[in-house]
């Protein structure tokens, strides 16, 4: 039950992140977001339908619980296989809690768009390109993505209080 709840929550967050990335362009109108069972059955996927300049576009979104390169390669292969069977010529998109620069490059090489829950995105819809980038993380490895993800407004930022300079007047508050 817990796995199903976590997967459903990730699906909701993925849909919200995708909508937010698409909302960056005022001419893109999201018409429908429909959950679908993944071809492998292990992960979730979404079909998203948008209108852009009066033309309908379909996005086939594979939701990955993590952005590990090995899992990402499998998801990219699944998207490629699924695209061959789809008549709607859907654009392949990977959605994950976090995609490293290496994972983003792999998506780019495979002509697959991506959105992560950290705010990174690269989408190409006809003549419209959406590219969003957040600051890279210091560590090479991230903890389990589902457990580590927090909305940006909930993350605690370090506070630096400069020490008083030697010889400078110090004021005391009574």
Secondary structure as GFF3:
##gff-version 3
##sequence-region A 1 174
A	DSSP	alpha_helix	2	22	.	.	.	ID=ss1
A	DSSP	beta_strand	28	37	.	.	.	ID=ss2
A	DSSP	beta_strand	44	52	.	.	.	ID=ss3
A	DSSP	beta_strand	55	64	.	.	.	ID=ss4
A	DSSP	alpha_helix	69	85	.	.	.	ID=ss5
A	DSSP	beta_strand	91	96	.	.	.	ID=ss6
A	DSSP	alpha_helix	101	109	.	.	.	ID=ss7
A	DSSP	beta_strand	113	116	.	.	.	ID=ss8
A	DSSP	beta_strand	121	125	.	.	.	ID=ss9
A	DSSP	beta_strand	128	132	.	.	.	ID=ss10
A	DSSP	alpha_helix	145	148	.	.	.	ID=ss11
A	DSSP	three_ten_helix	152	154	.	.	.	ID=ss12
###
